[in-house]
């Protein structure tokens, strides 16, 4: 729970455990990393945090739900674009009709 990495009961490394405010801004680091804009504080009370070796963490995103939401947003966008085109066409027709009199 202290961030130590062991292999065959031998200490092979450690992962630093840090605390930061979730509202902090992050800065891109390298190709795939991010770091907080402000220096994070090392965790001193480890009763609520830890590292568990040999476990897999699940994604915090439900891909099926997010794809469904994406499809809904895309359809709403397409419907709005169609309404705008129809409104522009109606305006053009009104100008042609009223302009010819």
C-alpha positions as CSV (number, residue, x, y, z in Angstrom):
1,X,0.0,0.0,0.0
2,X,3.0,2.3,0.1
3,X,3.8,2.2,-3.6
4,X,6.5,-0.4,-3.4
5,X,6.9,-2.8,-6.3
6,X,8.1,-6.3,-5.5
7,X,9.0,-9.2,-7.6
8,X,9.7,-12.6,-5.9
9,X,9.6,-10.7,-2.5
10,X,12.4,-8.4,-3.7
11,X,11.9,-4.6,-3.9
12,X,12.4,-3.6,-7.5
13,X,10.9,-0.1,-7.5
14,X,8.3,2.3,-6.2
15,X,5.5,4.4,-7.4
16,X,5.1,7.8,-5.9
17,X,1.7,8.5,-4.4
18,X,0.7,12.2,-4.6
19,X,-2.4,14.2,-3.8
20,X,-3.7,17.1,-5.9
21,X,-6.8,19.1,-6.3
22,X,-9.1,17.6,-9.0
23,X,-9.8,21.2,-10.2
24,X,-6.1,21.8,-10.9
25,X,-5.1,22.4,-14.5
26,X,-2.8,19.8,-16.1
27,X,0.0,20.2,-18.6
28,X,0.9,17.8,-21.4
29,X,4.1,15.8,-20.7
30,X,5.7,13.9,-23.5
31,X,3.5,11.9,-25.9
32,X,1.0,10.5,-23.5
33,X,1.5,12.0,-20.1
34,X,0.0,14.8,-18.1
35,X,1.3,16.5,-14.9
36,X,-0.5,19.0,-12.6
37,X,0.4,22.7,-13.3
38,X,1.0,23.1,-9.5
39,X,3.4,20.8,-7.7
40,X,1.4,17.9,-6.0
41,X,1.8,17.0,-2.4
42,X,3.2,13.6,-1.4
43,X,0.5,11.4,0.3
44,X,1.3,11.1,4.0
45,X,-1.9,9.4,5.2
46,X,-2.0,6.2,3.2
47,X,-5.1,4.8,4.9
48,X,-7.4,5.6,1.9
49,X,-5.0,5.2,-1.0
50,X,-2.7,2.5,-2.2
51,X,-1.3,0.4,-5.0
52,X,-2.4,-3.2,-5.5
53,X,0.0,-5.3,-7.5
54,X,-1.4,-7.9,-9.8
55,X,-4.8,-6.2,-10.4
56,X,-6.4,-4.7,-13.4
57,X,-8.3,-1.5,-13.2
58,X,-11.4,-1.1,-15.3
59,X,-12.1,1.8,-17.6
60,X,-14.2,4.6,-16.1
61,X,-15.9,5.0,-19.5
62,X,-18.8,2.8,-20.8
63,X,-18.0,2.7,-24.5
64,X,-21.5,1.5,-25.6
65,X,-23.2,4.3,-23.6
66,X,-20.8,6.9,-25.0
67,X,-21.3,5.7,-28.6
68,X,-25.1,5.9,-28.1
69,X,-24.7,9.5,-26.9
70,X,-22.4,10.3,-29.8
71,X,-25.1,9.0,-32.2
72,X,-27.8,11.1,-30.5
73,X,-25.7,14.2,-30.7
74,X,-24.9,13.5,-34.4
75,X,-28.6,13.1,-35.2
76,X,-29.5,16.3,-33.4
77,X,-26.8,18.1,-35.3
78,X,-28.0,16.7,-38.6
79,X,-31.6,17.7,-37.8
80,X,-30.6,21.2,-36.8
81,X,-28.5,21.6,-40.0
82,X,-31.6,20.4,-42.1
83,X,-33.8,23.0,-40.3
84,X,-31.3,25.7,-41.1
85,X,-31.2,24.7,-44.8
86,X,-35.0,24.5,-44.9
87,X,-35.2,28.0,-43.4
88,X,-32.8,29.4,-45.8
89,X,-34.7,27.8,-48.7
90,X,-38.0,29.3,-47.4
91,X,-36.4,32.7,-47.2
92,X,-35.0,32.4,-50.8
93,X,-38.5,31.3,-52.0
94,X,-40.1,34.3,-50.2
95,X,-37.7,36.7,-51.7
96,X,-38.2,35.3,-55.2
97,X,-42.0,35.4,-54.8
98,X,-42.3,38.9,-53.3
99,X,-39.5,40.3,-55.4
100,X,-41.2,39.5,-58.6
101,X,-44.3,41.5,-57.8
